[in-house]
Every structure is written in structure tokens, then in C-alpha cells.
Amino acid sequence: MSTVIETKGLVKRYGRIAAVDGVDLTVEKGEVFGLLGPNGSGKTTTILLLLGLTEPTAGTVRVLGLDPLRNPLAVKRRVGYMPDQIGFYDNLTGRENLLYTARLLGLSGAEASKRIDEALERVRLVEAGERRVSTYSRGMRQRLGLAEVLIKQAEIAILDEPTSGLDPQSTQELLDLILALSREGMTIVLSSHLLAMVQSVCDRVALFSRGRIGLSGRVEDLTSDVLGGTHVVEVEAQDVDLAQALADAPHITGVTQQRPGLWRVDADEDARPEIARRVVMAGGRLTAMSIRHTTLDEVYVRFFEEDRHHAAAA
Ligand SMILES: Nc1ncnc2c1ncn2[C@@H]1O[C@H](COP(=O)(O)OP(=O)(O)OP(=O)(O)O)[C@@H](O)[C@H]1O
């Protein structure tokens, strides 16, 4: 693996506000890396610093081994950027917009047409490509944004809130497209405040809070480190003390009673068969059981709540 993005002690202050407050970030080639956190936590500012679009107050940034402030053109050539609000010429068609980008890249007519055809096909805008962008939905604009990244043959794509404002189906389509690009070797950095929605596509994530990265790592590792398990089983049962019945059960990392007859069981694998067996063995009556994966939203809430408690106690 080789490191393609590295920041050390990155700080960006706007007057008294530290938008980014000491960020150390490493992204490896071919990863899908998520910058996740609520509005205002410093994700966009971090992205602007990676692209050399704003100057750090302190710290260093290297993108593909280059300092984006000193080599802005070299970085721009090799890194595709899709901002939160993508600017297209609304009166031009999708294809004409891409042609404009291709000209800026200095591509010859034949090469530009070839790349545009391939990109439109890839993002499923072949027919819509002939229509004015003013008629596009938000999802189509986002896909046209990705087409632009494709035309550039970027080594890294940096996508700011790519799924915001999209309906569930368009979100899934865009995430599938991002995964496909990653499988072909493109490194992807994306930001989002919708933690659960993007956790499925990210190899690693960094959770931002107030300009800092509180936690980072693989999603499964974060959920098991912070929550003690990767699965949550909700159990409804009568005539049983579930905490006692599961006391020494394997793979169970926590049992919390939510109300009489209803428990949340944290586990590091699908523990439903063992739970069912133990309820019955203890003479109880199982009335319902459901399972889901733990989400990054839960990790976020738990971690930053503890963080706040520690800060308050200090
Ligand atoms: N140009 C600026 N001038 C002053 N303050 C700014 C500027 N840009 C960002 N900030 C502040 O820095 C903090 C971090 O903002 P940033 O846009 O990086 O957060 P974000 O996590 O990307 O949020 P969002 O999802 O809303 O874009 C916020 O408090 C914001 O108000």
C-alpha cells in the first residue's frame, strides 16, 4: 500500500474559530475513505486544505507527495473534486459541459469524444447527456459531476457530501458507482453527515467533531471497540431474566433491558440461535427477535457523549 494523502497537525483558523483543529489523516491508495461528522465539524474545510484552495494556519498537507499550495496545478490535474454545490452551465447540455471540461484539460477532439462517451455511459446519462443541465435532477447533476472526474482520469476523487439531497434510490446508485470506481483502483475521499448511509462503502472513516478527528479506523473495528459489538439483537420475551440467561453466552457483549419484556443484546456475531435456545432453556417464552448491524451513528453518539462527559469531569 502507498500513502496518497497525508496531513500532519493541520489547523485552519477563521479569526477565533478553529474550523480544523489539529487533523492527522492518512489515506492509502485505492481506499474509500469517509470524512464523517455533523454540519460544521470541519469536513469541508479539510477538503479545501487538501486541494490547496485555502491555506493552513499550521500543519502540513501532502497529496500524491505534493504540497497542494506550492503545486496547485499538478494536484488539480491528478485529483478530481466534486463540491457540495456543483457548478455547471445550466443552459448547456450535459455533453457540452463535459466538452468544456475536456477542452480545459487540453484533450484533443477525438480523445475528448471518446472519454465523454465512455463517461456518460458509465454514469447512465447517455440520453440525458443531450439535454440541458437546467432540466436535471440533483441525482443527475451528481452523476454528471462523477462523469467529470472520470474524464479527468483522476487518481483521487474528493467528493463533498455526494449523497446529500438524494432520494434513497439515487443515493444507492451513486454509492454503487463510487464502489465500482474504487474497485478499478481510484482512491476516493468523501464527506458526509449521513453516517449510517455511507458506512457501507467506506474502507475506513474518520469521525469529526469540532474540527478534530475523534475516532478513525475500519467501520467494524470502531463499532466493536466503542459499542462492544457489531450486531444488535432486540429480544421480546416473557417469563425470563434475559441478563441471567445470557450471562456466560458466547459472542454476547452486553444485555440491556429497555422495558419489561424487551432487551437490547449487543453481540459480535449473529447470536439469535443461541439467544433463542437460552430463553427456552430458562423456561421463557420468546415473542419476537430482530437483528441489525450497529451503525456509525450509534458509535458517534456513544463516543462523543463519553468525550463530553470526560471533558466535563476534567
Ligand atoms: N470562510 C469561513 N469563514 C469563517 N468561518 C468558517 C469559514 N468556513 C468555515 N467556517 C466555520 O468553520 C467550521 C467548520 O466548517 P466546515 O464547513 O468545514 O464544516 P463541515 O463539517 O463541512 O460542515 P457542512 O457539512 O455544514 O459543510 C464551522 O463552524 C464554520 O462556520
The ligand as a MOL file (V3000), in Angstrom:
LIG
                    3D

  0  0  0     0  0            999 V3000
M  V30 BEGIN CTAB
M  V30 COUNTS 31 33 0 0 0
M  V30 BEGIN ATOM
M  V30 1 N -14.7790 31.0030 5.3560 0
M  V30 2 C -15.1270 30.8490 6.6320 0
M  V30 3 N -15.1500 31.8910 7.4940 0
M  V30 4 C -15.4810 31.7510 8.7800 0
M  V30 5 N -15.8350 30.5580 9.3440 0
M  V30 6 C -15.8520 29.4850 8.5620 0
M  V30 7 C -15.4900 29.5670 7.1620 0
M  V30 8 N -15.5900 28.3130 6.6300 0
M  V30 9 C -15.9840 27.5080 7.6480 0
M  V30 10 N -16.1330 28.1960 8.7940 0
M  V30 11 C -16.5560 27.6340 10.0900 0
M  V30 12 O -15.7150 26.5290 10.3800 0
M  V30 13 C -16.4600 25.4650 10.9620 0
M  V30 14 C -16.2970 24.2000 10.1130 0
M  V30 15 O -16.9790 24.3690 8.8600 0
M  V30 16 P -16.9610 23.2850 7.6790 0
M  V30 17 O -17.7070 23.8730 6.5450 0
M  V30 18 O -15.5790 22.8340 7.4500 0
M  V30 19 O -17.7830 22.1110 8.3430 0
M  V30 20 P -18.4500 20.8520 7.6480 0
M  V30 21 O -18.1890 19.7250 8.5870 0
M  V30 22 O -18.0070 20.6840 6.2650 0
M  V30 23 O -19.9780 21.2100 7.6890 0
M  V30 24 P -21.0630 21.1900 6.4940 0
M  V30 25 O -21.4830 19.7620 6.4200 0
M  V30 26 O -22.1190 22.0950 7.0260 0
M  V30 27 O -20.3770 21.6980 5.2660 0
M  V30 28 C -17.8790 25.9670 11.0850 0
M  V30 29 O -18.0480 26.4760 12.3780 0
M  V30 30 C -17.9600 27.0760 10.0470 0
M  V30 31 O -18.9030 28.0340 10.4230 0
M  V30 END ATOM
M  V30 BEGIN BOND
M  V30 1 1 1 2
M  V30 2 1 2 3
M  V30 3 2 2 7
M  V30 4 2 3 4
M  V30 5 1 4 5
M  V30 6 2 5 6
M  V30 7 1 6 7
M  V30 8 1 6 10
M  V30 9 1 7 8
M  V30 10 2 8 9
M  V30 11 1 9 10
M  V30 12 1 10 11
M  V30 13 1 11 12
M  V30 14 1 11 30
M  V30 15 1 12 13
M  V30 16 1 13 14
M  V30 17 1 13 28
M  V30 18 1 14 15
M  V30 19 1 15 16
M  V30 20 2 16 17
M  V30 21 1 16 18
M  V30 22 1 16 19
M  V30 23 1 19 20
M  V30 24 2 20 21
M  V30 25 1 20 22
M  V30 26 1 20 23
M  V30 27 1 23 24
M  V30 28 2 24 25
M  V30 29 1 24 26
M  V30 30 1 24 27
M  V30 31 1 28 29
M  V30 32 1 28 30
M  V30 33 1 30 31
M  V30 END BOND
M  V30 END CTAB
M  END
